[in-house]
Amino acid sequence: MIVRSLLIFAALVGAAFGDVRAQLEPFLEQHCYDCHDDFDAEGDLNLLDLKFDPKNPRNLAIWKNVFYRVEDGEMPPKKKKRP
């Protein structure tokens, strides 16, 4: 629930100030890039290079999947530091 609130807050702040990705960057750095960057890209997911473009249906679907995997507790894995 905290993660969801954090991401919703980031989206609202980003919408107000025009840069959602910048608002999410600290979370991604702390919890995601170890496994999902341009070098590792586990699960063929490179979040480091993935733009935030909700007008693009494919891009939006990827970000929704990321959101739900985190919200459901599937990511980050239990062996990693979790939010």
N, C-alpha and C positions, 0 to 999 in steps of 0.2 A: 504494500500500500504506500509506503514511503517513497519507493522508487517511482510509482505511478504519479504521485503528487509532484515529485521532483521533475519528472519529464513533462508533465502538463504545465507546471510553472515555467520551465525553460521554454516550452513552446509559446506560451502566452507572452513572456518577456521578449522572446525572439521575434514574435509577430509584431509586437509593439516597436521594437527597435530594428527589425529587419534582418537579423542574423541568428536564426535558430541554431545552426551548427556551432557557432561560437559559444552559445550558452550550454550546449551539450558536451563540448570538448573536454572539460575537466573530468566528467563522468567516464567518457570513452577512454581517456588516457589512464585513469585509475583502474578500470574494470574490464576493458575490452581489447585494447591494442596488443597486449602480450600475445594473444592468439589470433587476432583478426586484423593484422596490418598487411602492408604490401609484401612482407617477407614470408610470414607464416600462412595467412589466409586460410585458417582451418575451416572446414566446411565450405570451401570456395567463397568465403565472405571476407572481403577486404574493407573494413570500415574506415580505414585511414584515408583511402581515396574515394570512398562513396560520398557523392555530393548529397545535400539535402534539397530535393526538388519534388515537393509534394504534388506539383502539377503533372508530373510524369507518373502514370499509373504503375509502371514497373518499379520505379524508385520508391514510390509510396508503399507498395506492397512489401518491399524489402524492409523498410523502416518499421512498418507495422509488425512484421514478423520478429524483428529485433525487440521491439517494445514488449510484445506478448511473451517472448521467451524469457526476458528479464522479469516481467511481472509474474509469470508462473513459477519462477524460481529455477528454471532450467539453466539459465545463464546468469552470472558466471558459474562455472562448475563448482561443486561443493569443495573441491580441493583448493580453490582460489579464494582470495579475499572477496567477500560479498558485501553489497550495500546494505 
